[in-house]
Amino acid sequence: MRAPLVVGLLLLGPATVRAEPCAPRAVLTGDAAAIERVGAALVKLGVVLAPGTRACPAAAATVELAGEGGIAVAVRGSGQRSEGRVVSDAGVAATWIDAWVRDDLDVATWAPPPIEAGFVAPPAGPAPGASPPRDTPVAGMPSPALLDRVGFSAAYVQAWSDDDTTWSGGALAGCMRVGAACIGGRVRAMWQPDRAANLSAVGRSEVAALATASLRIPAGNTVFSPELGLGVGRFTTRRVEGTCVPPNTMPPPCADPTDPMCQMNPGDPNTCLPDASGMLDPSTGAKLLVGDDFENVTYTPRIALSLRVSVPLFSRVWLDGLASYEGMPLAHGGAFRPEQVPAGTSAESVSLPGEPSAAWLLGVGLRLGAP
């Protein structure tokens, strides 16, 4: 009777050991930084970071950094089940992986099935912390959202140039994140209202295109981005012709109105006289008619030093502020003198102002996507 009892105890012993519950296990792959954060959170939840066995399965999870502190997670459990999603932080990612691990343990068989002849154990899973090649897509891993990598903005811009004039306009910009930098470009158009210039009037406008590179510096929810811009600008200066005819170009008035050969000067309403200061009468808004149809276009290099400040409004929508100093080397700083001068005037009195060589700009607008 003792021999059968001993044999029975020996057979029951290993089964009892195998029936003990398994500790939750997980194997992480992906970004080293993401693995470190999520792994630390899993350990706090009681999950062992080790490959599984037939008796104690392990969930395989791939974790990648995504967006503003987010984590992209793809989990593969038993039965080839898999699912991927992007969560807000490492703690949420660990909680989700822990739920998968414990679900696998609930459906797993505590004791392994009998080993049949000719059975070959499957190869062990990847070692903890091993990362797949970055150019190899991971099954079930959602690709990062496009708007987490690129950003577009539209802004209203006001400028003050070094010739004591103001400008108004708008700008469109876009860039793509490369690490902490954002590489892209900006296109801007600005103009001035027509204004008096000596005895004439001038209208000016400019268009600029710049390649930009900015450095992203988060500070809480706000992002500061110092930016360098290099490009070219197109500056247009044109004369705004008036209707005011210089008086000495009109026929003299008749001395004797009864003389049939005399032509009366009815007093053309477009005729005007400069006042004592050399400017036309501001009450009439009259401008001298020069008649040269002057327009000048120049192309000059531009260099801009800027600071962008992005404040979040909604998901991937930002309030964008811009402060910039822009230099315009090789600008035509001298006055534009006419080739023809109306009778009774001088070249200086009908010259148009030159171009500014620098300006301060302030802008505000909306940004969609990456700051």
C-alpha positions in Angstrom: 0.0 0.0 0.0 2.9 2.4 0.7 4.3 2.2 -2.9 1.1 3.3 -4.7 0.7 6.1 -2.1 4.3 7.4 -2.8 3.8 7.3 -6.5 0.6 9.2 -6.2 2.2 11.9 -4.2 5.0 12.3 -6.7 2.5 12.6 -9.5 0.4 15.2 -7.7 3.4 17.3 -6.5 4.5 18.9 -9.9 0.8 19.5 -10.8 0.3 21.4 -7.6 3.3 23.6 -8.4 2.1 24.3 -11.9 -1.3 25.2 -10.7 0.0 28.2 -8.8 -1.2 31.5 -10.4 1.2 33.3 -12.8 2.4 36.8 -12.3 1.3 39.1 -15.2 3.9 39.4 -17.8 4.6 41.7 -20.8 7.3 42.2 -23.4 7.8 45.8 -24.6 9.4 46.9 -27.9 9.6 50.3 -29.7 11.1 53.6 -28.7 13.6 53.4 -25.9 12.1 56.4 -24.2 8.6 55.1 -24.5 9.7 51.6 -23.2 11.3 53.2 -20.2 8.2 55.3 -19.2 5.6 52.6 -19.9 7.8 49.9 -18.3 8.2 51.8 -15.1 4.4 52.3 -14.9 3.8 48.5 -15.6 6.2 47.5 -12.7 4.2 49.7 -10.3 1.1 47.8 -11.4 2.8 44.5 -10.6 3.5 43.4 -14.2 6.8 41.5 -14.8 8.7 42.6 -17.8 9.8 39.2 -19.1 8.9 36.8 -22.0 6.0 34.4 -21.4 5.9 30.7 -21.2 3.3 28.2 -22.3 1.9 28.1 -18.8 2.2 31.9 -18.1 1.7 33.8 -21.3 2.9 37.4 -21.8 1.3 40.1 -23.9 3.6 41.7 -26.5 3.2 45.5 -26.7 4.9 48.0 -29.0 5.1 51.5 -27.7 6.1 54.7 -29.6 6.1 58.4 -28.7 3.3 60.3 -30.5 2.4 63.9 -30.5 2.4 66.1 -27.4 3.5 63.6 -24.8 1.2 60.9 -26.1 2.0 57.2 -26.5 1.0 55.0 -29.4 0.4 51.5 -28.2 -0.1 48.3 -30.2 -0.8 45.1 -28.1 -0.8 41.5 -29.3 -2.3 38.9 -26.9 -3.1 35.2 -27.0 -5.1 33.9 -30.0 -3.4 36.4 -32.3 -5.7 39.2 -30.9 -4.3 42.6 -31.5 -5.3 46.3 -31.1 -3.7 49.7 -31.3 -4.5 53.1 -30.1 -2.9 56.4 -29.1 -3.3 57.4 -25.4 -2.4 60.5 -23.5 0.5 59.3 -21.4 2.6 56.4 -20.1 0.3 55.7 -17.2 -2.8 55.2 -19.4 -0.7 53.0 -21.7 0.5 50.8 -18.8 -3.1 50.5 -17.5 -4.3 49.4 -20.9 -1.5 46.8 -21.3 -2.1 45.5 -17.8 -5.7 44.9 -18.7 -4.7 42.8 -21.7 -2.2 40.8 -19.7 -4.7 39.9 -17.0 -7.3 39.0 -19.6 -4.9 36.6 -21.2 -4.2 35.0 -17.7 -7.9 34.6 -17.1 -8.3 32.5 -20.3 -5.0 30.6 -20.1 -4.7 27.1 -18.8 -2.7 26.9 -15.6 -1.3 23.5 -16.3 0.5 22.9 -19.6 -0.9 20.2 -21.9 1.0 17.0 -22.2 4.2 17.2 -24.2 3.8 14.9 -27.3 6.6 13.2 -29.0 8.4 15.3 -31.6 7.1 18.6 -30.1 9.5 21.5 -30.7 9.2 24.5 -28.4 8.6 27.8 -30.3 11.4 30.4 -30.2 11.4 32.8 -27.4 9.9 36.2 -28.0 12.1 39.3 -28.3 14.1 40.4 -25.3 12.6 43.2 -23.2 13.7 46.6 -24.5 14.6 45.3 -28.0 13.5 47.8 -30.7 12.5 46.8 -34.2 14.2 48.6 -37.1 12.7 52.1 -37.4 12.0 51.6 -41.1 10.0 48.4 -40.6 6.3 48.9 -40.0 4.9 47.3 -36.8 1.7 45.3 -37.3 -1.2 46.9 -35.6 0.7 50.2 -34.8 -1.2 53.3 -35.8 0.9 55.8 -37.8 1.3 59.2 -36.1 -1.3 61.7 -37.1 -0.2 64.1 -39.9 -1.1 67.1 -37.9 1.3 66.0 -35.2 4.2 66.5 -37.6 3.1 69.5 -39.8 1.6 72.9 -39.0 -0.1 75.6 -41.0 -1.0 79.1 -40.0 -2.7 82.3 -41.3 -2.1 85.6 -39.7 -2.9 89.3 -39.9 0.4 91.4 -39.8 1.1 95.0 -38.9 4.5 96.5 -39.6 6.5 99.7 -38.8 9.3 100.5 -41.1 12.4 102.6 -40.5 11.1 105.4 -42.8 8.3 106.2 -40.2 5.5 104.6 -42.1 3.1 101.7 -41.3 2.1 98.7 -43.3 -0.8 96.2 -43.1 -1.1 92.8 -44.6 -1.3 89.0 -44.1 0.9 86.0 -44.0 0.5 82.2 -44.7 3.1 79.8 -43.2 3.7 76.1 -42.8 6.4 73.8 -41.5 7.2 70.2 -40.8 8.7 69.0 -37.5 12.2 67.4 -37.7 13.0 66.5 -34.1 12.7 69.7 -32.0 12.9 71.9 -35.1 10.2 72.9 -37.6 11.4 73.5 -41.2 9.1 75.3 -43.6 8.4 78.7 -45.2 6.3 81.9 -45.0 4.7 84.0 -47.7 3.6 87.6 -46.8 1.9 90.4 -48.7 1.7 94.0 -47.3 0.6 97.4 -48.5 0.2 101.1 -47.6 -2.7 103.4 -48.3 -1.9 106.0 -50.9 -0.3 109.0 -49.2 1.0 112.5 -50.1 4.7 112.8 -51.2 5.8 116.4 -51.7 3.5 117.8 -54.4 2.6 114.3 -55.7 1.3 111.1 -54.1 2.7 107.5 -53.8 1.4 104.0 -53.4 3.6 101.2 -52.1 3.3 97.4 -51.7 5.5 94.4 -51.1 5.5 90.6 -51.3 8.1 88.4 -49.6 8.8 84.7 -49.5 11.1 83.2 -46.8 12.4 79.8 -45.9 12.1 79.4 -42.1 13.6 77.2 -39.4 12.3 77.3 -35.9 13.2 75.6 -32.6 10.3 74.3 -30.5 10.6 75.2 -26.7 7.5 74.0 -24.7 6.7 75.8 -21.5 3.7 74.1 -20.0 0.9 74.2 -22.6 2.5 77.2 -24.4 5.2 76.7 -27.1 7.8 79.3 -27.8 9.6 79.1 -31.2 12.6 81.3 -32.0 12.7 81.4 -35.8 15.2 82.4 -38.5 13.9 83.3 -42.0 15.9 83.9 -45.2 14.3 84.8 -48.6 13.5 87.5 -51.1 11.1 90.4 -51.4 9.4 92.3 -54.2 8.9 96.0 -53.5 6.7 98.2 -55.7 6.6 102.0 -55.7 4.1 103.8 -58.0 3.0 107.3 -58.5 -0.6 108.1 -57.8 -1.5 110.7 -60.4 -3.6 113.6 -59.4 -5.8 116.0 -61.4 -4.2 119.2 -60.2 -2.7 121.0 -63.3 0.2 123.5 -62.6 -1.2 127.0 -63.2 1.4 128.2 -65.6 0.4 125.5 -68.1 -3.0 127.2 -68.5 -3.5 130.1 -71.0 -3.3 133.5 -69.3 -6.6 135.3 -68.6 -7.7 137.9 -71.0 -6.9 141.5 -70.2 -9.8 142.8 -72.3 -12.9 140.5 -72.1 -14.4 142.5 -75.0 -11.6 141.5 -77.4 -13.0 138.8 -79.7 -9.5 137.3 -80.1 -9.2 136.8 -76.4 -10.0 133.4 -75.0 -11.3 133.5 -71.5 -9.8 131.3 -68.8 -12.9 130.0 -67.1 -10.9 128.9 -64.1 -10.4 125.2 -64.5 -11.5 123.4 -61.2 -8.5 121.1 -61.6 -6.1 124.0 -61.5 -4.4 124.6 -58.2 -1.6 126.5 -56.6 0.9 125.2 -54.0 0.5 126.9 -50.6 3.4 128.7 -48.9 4.7 125.5 -47.4 5.1 123.9 -50.8 2.3 121.4 -50.1 -1.0 121.3 -51.9 -4.1 122.6 -50.1 -4.9 119.7 -47.6 -8.6 120.8 -47.5 -9.1 119.9 -51.2 -6.9 116.8 -51.2 -5.6 117.9 -54.6 -2.5 116.1 -56.1 -0.3 117.4 -58.8 -0.7 115.8 -62.3 2.9 114.8 -63.3 1.9 112.5 -66.1 4.9 110.2 -66.1 3.0 107.0 -64.9 6.0 106.2 -62.7 6.3 102.6 -61.3 9.4 100.9 -59.9 9.8 97.2 -58.9 12.9 96.0 -57.0 13.8 92.5 -55.7 16.0 92.4 -52.6 17.1 89.8 -50.1 15.4 89.5 -46.7 16.5 88.2 -43.4 14.1 87.8 -40.4 14.6 87.1 -36.7 11.3 86.1 -35.2 9.7 84.7 -32.1 6.4 82.7 -32.4 4.3 82.0 -29.4 1.6 79.3 -29.7 -1.2 78.9 -27.1 -3.5 75.9 -27.4 -7.2 76.6 -28.0 -8.6 73.2 -29.0 -7.1 69.9 -30.1 -4.4 70.8 -32.7 -5.7 74.4 -32.9 -3.4 77.2 -31.6 -3.5 80.9 -31.2 -0.3 82.0 -32.9 1.5 85.3 -32.1 4.5 86.6 -34.1 7.1 89.3 -33.3 9.7 89.8 -35.9 12.6 92.1 -37.0 13.3 92.0 -40.7 16.2 93.5 -42.5 16.1 94.4 -46.2 19.6 94.8 -47.5 20.2 96.4 -50.9 16.9 98.3 -50.7 16.7 101.4 -52.8 16.9 104.0 -50.0 17.2 107.1 -52.1 14.2 109.1 -53.5 12.8 108.2 -56.9 13.3 111.3 -59.1 11.0 111.8 -62.2 12.4 111.8 -65.7 10.1 114.7 -66.7 9.1 117.6 -64.5 5.9 119.6 -65.0 6.4 123.3 -65.8 6.7 125.5 -62.8 7.8 122.6 -60.5 11.1 121.0 -59.5 12.3 117.4 -59.5 12.4 117.5 -55.7 8.8 118.6 -55.4 7.5 115.6 -57.4 10.1 113.0 -56.2 8.7 109.8 -54.5 10.2 108.3 -51.3 12.7 105.4 -51.4 12.3 102.0 -49.9 12.7 101.1 -46.2 15.7 99.0 -45.2 14.2 97.4 -42.0 10.9 96.9 -40.3 9.3 95.6 -37.0 6.4 93.2 -37.5 3.7 92.0 -35.2 1.2 89.3 -36.2 -1.7 87.3 -34.8 -3.5 84.4 -36.3 -4.6 80.7 -36.0 -2.4 77.6 -36.4 -3.5 74.1 -37.3 -1.4 71.1 -36.5 2.1 71.1 -34.9 3.3 74.3 -33.2 
